[in-house]
Amino acid sequence: MRRKPEEARATILAATERLLRKRGTGTPTLDAVAREARCAKGLVNYHFPSKAALLAAIAEAMGRERTRRWQSTLGGSSPEVAIRATWDLVLAECRDGTSSAWAALRAERDRTTVQTVSSQVAGFGRSLATSLATMLSALELKANVPVSELGWYLAAVVHGMELMVDAGADPGELQGAYAAAWLGILSVTGPA
């Protein structure tokens, strides 16, 4: 039975994401993607004319999902709950391979992938800034620095924490550093 084009494309993207999450280092070949998707390599090439096009598409899809997940988590019932829940999300992204997948995508050097990954990372930082602005408002606080800078700071903290966990650092020790990063954010705020 033939798959509809949108189903075939989704299957190929899902296979690519599974491989990125499993591998931990490097990106999969088109042959490996075809095997994982249980389709001919020609079908992969039909939907994605190059490995760069495939990696850009998966970076975009993963970036949208990651941003959605973080926005939802930061929009928790209270700032305290949201901060604890985001630490849990850092650990979940390490366990499920999200952080490894992003590390592999960031290591790619082709122009298309680099531009897409950079765009998704920037969107993640902007999204965190928006969520932080909402959180600070709920606390009746105002940032003394541009909230966009706080979004970038939090994005860097998240990426750094995930790299450290992936490298074998003790999550229990890192949790305190993560809390300290939040104290750093709060230290540059004042009453609204």
Secondary structure, 3 states (H helix, E strand, C coil): CCCCHHHHHHHHHHHHHHHHHHHCCCCCCHHHHHHHHCCCHHHHHHHCCCHHHHHHHHHHHHHHHHHHHHHHHHCCCCHHHHHHHHHHHHHHHHHCCHHHHHHHHHHCCCHHHHHHHHHHHHHHHHHHHHHHHHHHHHCCEEECCCHHHHHHHHHHHHHHHHHHHHCCCCHHHHHHHHHHHHHHHHHCEEEC
